[in-house]
Amino acid sequence: MTRTTVALVALWSNAASADMGDHHGSLVANLMHLVSQPDHVAMIAAAAILGGVGAVVMRRRARAARRMFGKQ
């Protein structure tokens, strides 16, 4: 299991560093790079969706805990 995990991480890190975009410009240039590259937009959207789902789950858990233990 551990060897497999290490091998997968090693292989994945090469694929993750494949973006050769310019990341040394001004703030506006960096923001334009982020919103103009489809892979960056996909990751931003995925983070927003997962954050929203996480917020909904946490609110439901908090509501259930308040019901279970009473309002304090």
N, C-alpha and C positions, 0 to 999 in steps of 0.2 A: 504494500500500500504506500509506504513512504517513498520508495524508489520511483514508483509510478507518479506520485504527486510531484516529486522533484523534477522528473523528466518532463511532465506536462508544463510545469511552471517555466522551465528552461526553454522549451519550445515556444510557449506563448509569449515570453518576453521579447523574442526576436520579432514576432509579428506585431507586437504593440509598439515597437520603436520604428516602424516602417514609415511613419508620417514625416515627410521631409519638408514640411511647410516652414515659412520664415516666422520665427517666434521672437525676433529681436528688435522689432519695430516699436513704434509708439503704442500707447494704449488703444487709440482708435484703430490702428492697423491690426493689432492683435484681436480686437473685438470683431473687426471685419473678417479676419481669417476664420474665427470661430463660427460665425454665422454664414460663411460662404462655402464651407466644406461640409458635404453631406455626412461624413462620418462623425464630425464634431456635433452637428445638429442632432443626429440620432442619439448620441450619448447625452446631450443636454436634455432632450425629450425623455429619454429613459430615466434619467435622474429625477426629473420633475414628476413623472408618473409614479415612480417608486416612492418618492417623498410624499405624494398625495395619498397613495394607498397606505403607506405607513401611518400617516396622520389619522386617516379614517379608522384604521385598526386600533390605534392607541386611544382614540376617543371612545370607541366601543368598549374597549377593555376598562377604561376609567369609569364609564357609565355603569358597567356591570359590577365593578368593584364597589362603587358607591351604593348600588342597590344591595349588594351582598352584605356590606359592613355598615350600612346606614350612613347618612350624611354626617360628617364630622366637621 
